[in-house]
Amino acid sequence: MKNTRKATIEDISQLSELFDQYRVFYHKNSDIPAAEHFLKERIENKDSEIFVAENNSRLVGFVQLYPIFSSTRMQRYWLLNDLYVNENHRGKGYSKELIEEAKEICRSSNACGVLLETGKSNDVGNRLYPSAGFKLYDSVNFYEWTNPEQS
């Protein structure tokens, strides 16, 4: 049974609460108004694709994907940047349904794949992603430069 769909601007209130929970999970300060502003911009500007999972008309999870490109493949990629299911609804298949939405946007946009990153200590994610068909790509080093002028 499909419990997922594309997010709309009408979802902003509930989606912002989930997004805030997601950010707090990653040790960021709670800021629902900023989350609402951020998500509203993403939806209105079509900067990302957001899909939500529902249970009895209540949002319980989301996935957010950003378009990127592979120069060597000369094709679009999708970056699965955010995946979150409220802790009270985990273990019920919502994450897998949201991942299937990510795969479908990949297929429908004729992209070459979906990329994601998760921490080595994320035991749940590191079991989930391979079970959903993702392969660990460990032949490269991942580097990040952080702008010291941003928090």
Residue frames relative to the residue before (quaternion, step in Angstrom):
aa qw qx qy qz dx dy dz
M 1.0000 0.0000 0.0000 0.0000 0.00 0.00 0.00
K 0.3355 -0.7684 0.5149 0.1785 3.55 -0.71 1.09
N 0.0863 -0.8056 0.5862 -0.0043 3.54 -0.74 1.14
T 0.6269 0.5420 -0.3261 0.4548 3.59 1.24 0.30
R 0.0463 0.7679 -0.6377 0.0405 3.51 -1.31 0.51
K 0.6182 -0.5262 0.4248 0.4006 3.54 -1.32 0.21
A 0.4727 -0.6749 0.4930 0.2792 3.57 -0.98 0.86
T 0.1596 -0.7586 0.6236 0.1009 3.53 -1.21 0.62
I 0.6941 -0.4614 0.3449 0.4318 3.54 -1.31 0.21
E 0.6021 0.5714 -0.3531 0.4316 3.60 1.15 -0.54
D 0.6396 0.5416 -0.3139 0.4461 3.60 1.24 -0.38
I 0.4042 0.7765 -0.4400 0.2003 3.58 1.25 -0.34
S 0.6614 0.5256 -0.3323 0.4194 3.61 0.80 -0.89
Q 0.7212 0.4116 -0.2475 0.4993 3.59 0.74 -1.03
L 0.6420 0.5356 -0.3249 0.4421 3.58 0.99 -0.85
S 0.6270 0.5448 -0.3298 0.4487 3.59 1.04 -0.78
E 0.6277 0.5275 -0.3332 0.4656 3.58 1.04 -0.75
L 0.6645 0.4898 -0.2991 0.4786 3.59 0.94 -0.89
F 0.6474 0.5247 -0.3112 0.4569 3.56 0.96 -0.93
D 0.6334 0.5213 -0.3205 0.4737 3.57 1.05 -0.77
Q 0.6263 0.5214 -0.3310 0.4757 3.62 1.00 -0.80
Y 0.6297 0.5431 -0.3114 0.4599 3.56 1.01 -0.87
R 0.6841 0.4818 -0.2837 0.4685 3.57 0.86 -0.96
V 0.6340 0.5171 -0.3261 0.4737 3.60 0.99 -0.81
F 0.5895 0.5688 -0.3478 0.4561 3.59 1.08 -0.76
Y 0.7369 0.3606 -0.1998 0.5358 3.59 1.11 -0.76
H 0.6005 -0.6512 0.3184 0.3377 3.56 1.14 0.82
K 0.4432 0.6316 -0.4993 0.3941 3.57 1.02 0.83
N 0.5654 -0.5991 0.4430 0.3537 3.55 -1.19 0.52
S 0.5387 -0.6166 0.4730 0.3254 3.55 -1.09 0.75
D 0.1789 0.7620 -0.6054 0.1446 3.57 -0.95 0.92
I 0.1483 -0.8410 0.5170 0.0595 3.56 0.31 1.29
P 0.6397 0.5089 -0.3681 0.4430 3.69 0.85 -0.69
A 0.6576 0.4898 -0.3162 0.4772 3.61 0.97 -0.77
A 0.6150 0.5368 -0.3397 0.4672 3.59 1.05 -0.76
E 0.6486 0.5205 -0.3116 0.4596 3.57 0.94 -0.89
H 0.6579 0.5059 -0.3003 0.4702 3.58 0.93 -0.92
F 0.6569 0.5241 -0.3037 0.4490 3.58 0.90 -0.96
L 0.7093 0.4590 -0.2641 0.4654 3.59 0.80 -1.01
K 0.6166 0.5418 -0.3448 0.4554 3.57 1.02 -0.76
E 0.6464 0.5103 -0.3124 0.4734 3.59 0.99 -0.83
R 0.6462 0.5236 -0.3320 0.4451 3.60 0.91 -0.86
I 0.6908 0.4720 -0.2787 0.4716 3.57 0.91 -0.94
E 0.6981 0.4757 -0.2870 0.4516 3.60 0.79 -0.96
N 0.7309 0.4115 -0.2327 0.4923 3.61 0.99 -0.80
K 0.3407 -0.7590 0.4789 0.2801 3.57 1.33 -0.16
D 0.2430 0.7956 -0.5046 0.2309 3.54 1.06 0.90
S 0.7991 0.1028 -0.0255 0.5917 3.56 1.15 -0.61
E 0.3622 -0.6590 0.5987 0.2758 3.50 -1.38 0.10
I 0.0535 -0.7969 0.6016 -0.0076 3.57 -0.76 1.05
F 0.0689 -0.7685 0.6357 0.0209 3.53 -0.94 0.97
V 0.2082 -0.7870 0.5739 0.0886 3.54 -1.07 0.78
A 0.2931 -0.7006 0.6211 0.1936 3.52 -1.31 0.52
E 0.1501 -0.8060 0.5710 0.0419 3.55 -0.98 0.92
N 0.0446 -0.7350 0.6749 0.0489 3.49 -1.31 0.56
N 0.8322 -0.1107 0.0276 0.5426 3.60 -0.51 1.18
S 0.7044 -0.4938 0.2407 0.4496 3.58 0.86 1.07
R 0.5997 0.5099 -0.3710 0.4927 3.59 1.24 0.35
L 0.4158 -0.7008 0.5161 0.2640 3.59 -0.86 0.93
V 0.1016 -0.8184 0.5654 0.0170 3.57 -0.86 1.02
G 0.8106 0.0174 -0.0077 0.5853 3.60 1.23 -0.21
F 0.0870 -0.7869 0.6083 0.0569 3.53 -1.32 0.24
V 0.1365 -0.7196 0.6676 0.1337 3.49 -1.40 0.28
Q 0.1020 -0.7826 0.6124 0.0455 3.57 -1.03 0.83
L 0.0896 -0.8006 0.5925 -0.0034 3.53 -0.85 1.08
Y 0.1814 -0.7686 0.6059 0.0962 3.53 -1.08 0.80
P 0.4225 -0.6940 0.5095 0.2832 3.60 -0.97 0.76
I 0.0351 0.7460 -0.6644 0.0268 3.52 -1.08 0.85
F 0.3373 -0.7492 0.5338 0.1999 3.59 -1.23 0.10
S 0.3011 -0.7011 0.6158 0.1965 3.51 -1.24 0.61
S 0.3455 -0.7511 0.5267 0.1977 3.56 -0.57 1.13
T 0.6763 0.4971 -0.3155 0.4427 3.59 0.91 -0.84
R 0.7215 0.3897 -0.2420 0.5187 3.59 1.07 -0.66
M 0.2636 -0.7926 0.4965 0.2361 3.56 1.34 -0.35
Q 0.5893 0.5280 -0.3778 0.4809 3.53 0.96 1.00
R 0.5834 -0.5467 0.4696 0.3745 3.50 -1.37 0.26
Y 0.1373 -0.7060 0.6871 0.1033 3.49 -1.32 0.61
W 0.2485 -0.7185 0.6094 0.2247 3.57 -1.26 0.18
L 0.2541 -0.7450 0.6009 0.1390 3.54 -0.95 0.94
L 0.2258 -0.7387 0.6226 0.1253 3.55 -0.61 1.18
N 0.1061 -0.8586 0.5014 0.0099 3.52 0.02 1.35
D 0.8129 0.1084 -0.0111 0.5721 3.57 1.00 -0.84
L 0.0978 0.7460 -0.6549 0.0713 3.54 -1.01 0.92
Y 0.1539 0.7960 -0.5666 0.1472 3.55 -0.67 1.07
V 0.0355 -0.7446 0.6662 0.0224 3.51 -1.14 0.81
N 0.5422 -0.6278 0.4546 0.3244 3.55 -0.89 0.98
E 0.5870 -0.6414 0.3693 0.3281 3.57 -0.91 0.97
N 0.6417 0.5316 -0.3280 0.4450 3.62 1.11 -0.55
H 0.7426 0.3824 -0.2015 0.5116 3.58 1.26 -0.29
R 0.4274 0.7080 -0.4642 0.3173 3.59 1.21 0.25
G 0.7625 0.3673 -0.2791 0.4536 3.53 -1.24 0.53
K 0.6266 0.5463 -0.3306 0.4468 3.59 1.27 0.22
G 0.6478 -0.5702 0.3028 0.4045 3.59 1.26 0.28
Y 0.4310 0.7176 -0.4634 0.2908 3.61 1.22 -0.01
S 0.6347 0.5368 -0.3401 0.4398 3.60 0.94 -0.82
K 0.6680 0.4928 -0.3066 0.4658 3.58 0.92 -0.87
E 0.6346 0.5154 -0.3371 0.4669 3.60 1.01 -0.72
L 0.6534 0.5010 -0.3127 0.4735 3.59 1.00 -0.78
I 0.6286 0.5151 -0.3325 0.4785 3.59 1.04 -0.72
E 0.6237 0.5271 -0.3432 0.4642 3.60 1.02 -0.70
E 0.6065 0.5296 -0.3529 0.4765 3.61 1.08 -0.64
A 0.6331 0.5262 -0.3264 0.4645 3.59 1.03 -0.80
K 0.6572 0.4988 -0.3079 0.4738 3.58 0.96 -0.84
E 0.6512 0.5207 -0.3182 0.4512 3.58 1.00 -0.79
I 0.6427 0.4906 -0.3392 0.4808 3.63 0.96 -0.74
C 0.5965 0.5498 -0.3522 0.4668 3.58 1.12 -0.62
R 0.6871 0.4743 -0.2844 0.4712 3.57 0.82 -0.99
S 0.7151 0.4759 -0.2751 0.4318 3.58 0.78 -1.01
S 0.7083 0.4064 -0.2628 0.5139 3.62 1.15 -0.44
N 0.4172 -0.7347 0.4377 0.3076 3.56 1.34 0.15
A 0.2925 0.7574 -0.5206 0.2640 3.57 1.05 0.81
C 0.5408 -0.6514 0.4325 0.3101 3.56 -1.21 0.46
G 0.8180 -0.1768 0.1017 0.5379 3.61 1.15 -0.20
V 0.3878 -0.6580 0.5882 0.2657 3.49 -1.44 -0.07
L 0.1610 -0.7777 0.6042 0.0652 3.55 -0.87 1.03
L 0.0691 0.7783 -0.6240 0.0093 3.53 -1.19 0.52
E 0.2144 -0.7378 0.6272 0.1279 3.49 -1.35 0.36
T 0.0727 0.7733 -0.6293 0.0266 3.53 -1.09 0.73
G 0.6100 -0.5854 0.3981 0.3560 3.53 -1.17 0.54
K 0.5832 -0.5863 0.4348 0.3564 3.55 -1.14 0.63
S 0.6918 0.4749 -0.2765 0.4684 3.58 1.13 -0.58
N 0.5248 0.6204 -0.4176 0.4066 3.62 1.28 -0.03
D 0.1924 -0.8356 0.5066 0.0897 3.57 0.29 1.31
V 0.6516 0.5167 -0.3240 0.4512 3.59 0.92 -0.86
G 0.6880 0.4792 -0.2765 0.4696 3.58 0.84 -0.99
N 0.6869 0.4907 -0.2862 0.4533 3.55 0.97 -0.82
R 0.6277 0.4405 -0.3448 0.5413 3.59 1.30 -0.03
L 0.6459 0.5587 -0.3114 0.4167 3.56 1.01 -0.90
Y 0.7180 0.4890 -0.2900 0.4016 3.59 0.61 -1.09
P 0.6659 0.4614 -0.3358 0.4806 3.67 0.83 -0.73
S 0.6448 0.5192 -0.3327 0.4518 3.61 1.01 -0.72
A 0.6834 0.4484 -0.2720 0.5079 3.59 1.26 -0.42
G 0.6674 -0.5508 0.2852 0.4121 3.58 1.26 0.31
F 0.5026 0.6337 -0.4427 0.3871 3.60 1.24 0.11
K 0.2514 -0.7564 0.5871 0.1417 3.54 -1.09 0.77
L 0.4558 -0.6667 0.5190 0.2798 3.56 -1.01 0.86
Y 0.1460 -0.7861 0.5992 0.0414 3.55 -0.74 1.11
D 0.0786 0.8572 -0.4989 0.1008 3.54 0.13 1.28
S 0.4786 0.6870 -0.4341 0.3324 3.59 1.18 0.42
V 0.6983 0.3829 -0.2788 0.5367 3.59 1.27 0.18
N 0.3984 -0.6540 0.5748 0.2885 3.53 -1.30 0.28
F 0.2782 -0.7446 0.5876 0.1514 3.54 -0.98 0.87
Y 0.0500 -0.8025 0.5945 -0.0081 3.58 -0.74 1.08
E 0.0857 -0.7755 0.6227 0.0595 3.54 -1.22 0.52
W 0.1565 -0.7206 0.6650 0.1189 3.53 -1.12 0.76
T 0.1691 -0.7909 0.5840 0.0698 3.55 -0.78 1.02
N 0.4454 -0.6896 0.5124 0.2519 3.53 -0.84 1.04
P 0.3696 -0.7593 0.4886 0.2197 3.61 -0.52 1.12
E 0.6213 0.5473 -0.3419 0.4445 3.60 1.23 -0.29
Q 0.6807 0.4149 -0.2762 0.5369 3.59 1.31 -0.12
S 0.4370 -0.7001 0.4939 0.2738 3.57 -1.10 0.61
